[in-house]
Amino acid sequence: KLGEPAFWKGIQDYLDQNKFKNVDTEVFFDAMSKSSGVNLDSFRKQWLYNVDLPSLEVSEDGNKLVVKQPAQGYDFPVDVWILNDGQWVKKGLQVNGAVNTLDLGALAGKPVLVDPEVHTMALVTYKMNYDANDWLTLYNKAPNAAQKMLIINQGFPALSSGQKIITARDESVPQLKTRLFQILDNSGAAYLIQQSQSSNGIFREAAVD
């Protein structure tokens, strides 16, 4: 919301003004608002006192990306990355109502990630016609492990057992590899038996489970 320089200046001012004092959340936000010159009332209310976490439903309508917010009450920016010929085209969208749209133009129909670096606590659900290859491409191009985990949980049921096994073999991040073990069905038994003899204790235990 503030950017790093303003945030850390606010933290320093807050500590200087309140050392040796009892403080609460309101004192903190008041100090940060004064230091930065930014009114943080809506930020504080939506992220600290709103009962529901935000959720986003992503779909396409013609050339437009449609991002719906079923539980309204949140207002925040979100990154939108479109994969075009193996490269990310990066755009932004302000979510501030029930239905939010972004004109994709010639990029319509390309694989899309909303909040690709997982900066928010929003649950993103894709109502797109992604096939197994689309999900695999997004997984392989995802910017971090957090996004890859979200793709596994949402998109990998569309993959064949063979595709899941190949992805698990190639994956080196323990949390991702073990999650891929969990979604294998009986056709992946031979691979899991092999992994149950792995020299890596984490992989061995996950395969046995």
N, C-alpha and C positions, 0 to 999 in steps of 0.2 A: 504493500500500500504506500509506503513512504520512500522506499529505496534505501539501500544500505547506509549511505552517509548520514541522511536525516535520522534514520533509526538509531545508529550508534551515538549520534550527538544527543538524541533524546534520552537514551539510556544513561549517558554520563550526567546530563542535567538532572535527571530523576534521582540518581544516586547522590549527587552533590546536595540537592535540596532536601532530601529525606533521610540522610544518614543519622543513625541513632534514634529514629522515630518509628512508630508503628504505622504501617501503611496497609492499604487494601487495593483492590482492582481499580476502583474509581480514582484514587489518587494517582495510580500509575498512568491511566489513560488521560487524566487531566494534564499531567506533566508532559506526556508525549505530544498532546495536542498543542500545548503552549509552545513547546520547543520547535515543533515542525511547522506551526501555523496551519495545520490541517485538522479540520473537525473530524474526529474519529468516533462520533456517537453512533452512526449507523454501522460502522465496522464492528464496534464493541457489541452492539445489540445482536447483530446477526451471527457472529462467530462465538460469542460467549453465552448468550442468553436465549438464542433460538433453540427450540426443543429438537427440531428435525435437522439432520445434516442435509445439504443440498444434493439433489440427484438430477442428472441430465439425460435426456433421451435424444439421440442423434439420428436424423434421417435426411433424405434428400427429396426435394420437390422441384423437378426440372433442373435448372442451373443453380438452385439455392440449397445451401446447407441449412437445415432446420434443427435448432437446439431448443427442445422444450424443457421447461422447469416445472415438473408436476407439483412439487411443494414450493409455492412461491414464498418470497420474503428475502431472497438473497440478491445481492447486486455485486458482481465481481467480474474482472476481466479473465478471459481464458484464451490460451493459445490454441490455434488450429493449424495443424500441419497436414499438407496434401502431398502425397507421394506421386511425383511426375517423372517418369523415365529414370527411376532409381534415386532421385534427389528430392529432398524435402523442400516444398514451397511453404514458407511460414507466414501465417496471417494471424490476426487477433479478432476477438469478438467480445463485446460487453454483454454479459448475461444480466438482465435487469427486469425480466418479466416472464410471463407464462410461455411466450413463443419468441424466439430470437432467430434471426436469419442472417446468413452471410452469402453474398453473391459469389459463386465460384467461377462463373464464366466458362472458359474453355477447359477448366480443371474439373468440371462436374463429372461424376462417375469414377474419379480416381480414388484409391484408398485414402481414407482420412483418419487422423487421430485428433481427438479433442482433449486438451490438457495432456499432451504427450509426455511431458517430463514429470507429471503427477505432482503439481504444485499445490493443488487444492484438495480438500477432503470430500469432493463431490464424487458420487458414484456415477460413472458414465456408462450408459447402455446404448449399444448400437442397433438401430432398427434398419440396417443396411442389407443389401443382397450380397454380402461377402461370401465367397466360396472358400474352400480349404486353402487354395493357393493364395488368395488375398490375405487370409489370416497368417499364413506362413511368411509371406512377404512383409507384412506389418511387424511380425515377431522379429524377423531377422534385421529389420531396419529400426526397431524401437530404440530410443535413446538411452534407456536405462533398465535395470532389472525390475523396478517397480512396475513399469509399463508392461514389460514382458509377462509378469505374473498376472496382470489384469487380462492380457490377451489370452493366456492359457485358460484362465477361469471362464472367460466368455466365449472365445472363438474355437478352442481346440476340440470341443465335441464334434465339430464338422470334419476333423481330420481322420484319415484312415489310421489303423493301428500301425501300419508301416511308416507313415509320416511321423507319428508320435514317437516311435522307437528311434528313427533317424535323428529327430530333433533332440531327444534325450541323450543319444550317443554323443552328439556334437556339443551339447551344453556343458559348460564348466562351472557355472555358478551353482553351489550346492543347493540353495533353496529352490532354484528353478528346476534343477535336475530331479530332486526328490519329489517336487510337485508333479512333474511329468511321469514319474513312476506311479503316482497315485491315480492318474487318470487312464492308465493302461488297462485294457480288459484282458480276458483270458488268452487272447491271441498274442499278448506280449509276455506270456509266462516264461518262455525260453530265455528271453532277454533278461527278465528279472532274476531268474535262477542264476544266470551268468553273473549278474551284478551282485548277487548275494555272496559271491566269493571275491568281491572287490577288495583291494588292499586299503581302500578308503572306508573307514568305519562308518561314516555318515551314510555313504551310498549303500553299504552292506546292510545296515539296519533298515534303511528305507525300503530296500528291495525285499527284505524279509517281511516287513509290515505289509 
